[in-house]
Amino acid sequence: MATTPELIHGYISKGLECTHLEVEGDGQHFTAVIVSPAFGGKSRIQRHQLVYGALGERMREEIHALSMKTLTPDEYQG
């Protein structure tokens, strides 16, 4: 089964509390805007690690390229 933006959206939203989540892609390369209160006080790398944690093994097996913009709700509003 091909990976779709909708599947990735579901994986992330299941594993991470998001107040806003957009995922786009062509089946190989994906981009995501992820807004979560869990990102508060975390570095960009720590934020990405939270998303990778939500995606689990799928990051290795199904998703070949994911570009992320990770923001807190306050950063997203600003």
N, C-alpha and C positions, 0 to 999 in steps of 0.2 A: 504494500500500500504506500502510495506517495505521501510524503510529508507536506502538509498544507499550512498556510498561516493560521487557519482556524484550529488545527491540531495543536500547534505551538502555543497559541493563545490559551487553549484549554489546559495544557500542561503547566504553564506559568501560573495561571490564575488558581489552579488547584493547589499549588505548592507555595504560593506567596500571596499575601494580602496586597491587592492592588486597588488604588482608587481610580486609575486610568491605565489602559493597556491597549496599545495598537501594535499589530503585527502585519507586515507585508512581506511578500516574497514570491519567488517563481518556482519553488520546489527544490532549489539548490541553495540559493542565497536569500537570507531573510534579514529584515531590519525590524527592530522593536523599540517602541517608546514605552517605558515601564515606570509608573509612578507608584511609589509605595512608602508608607510611613516607616517600614522596616529599614529603609535606607538612611534614616536620620543618624547623624554622627559617624557614618561609615565612609571610608575612602571609595574611590571609583572601583578599585580592584575588589574590595570587600562586597560592594553592591553586585558586581558581576558574579562573584562567587555564590551569593544568595540565589541569583537567577540560575546559575549552573546547577546548584543544589536542587532547585525546583524541577529542572529538566532531567536530572539524573543521567542514567546511561544513554538516554536518547541523544544527548549532546554528542556522544561518541558514535552512536550507531546510525541515527537518522538525520541529524542536523549537521550539515557540513560547514556552513558559514552563517553566523548570526552576529550582526552589528547591533549593539544596544546603546540606547540613551537611557540612563537610569537617574531618576529624579525623585526628590521628596515632594510631597504635596505643596509645600511652601515654595520650593524651587520651580515647580510647574506653574504655579499661579503667577510668579514674578516675571 
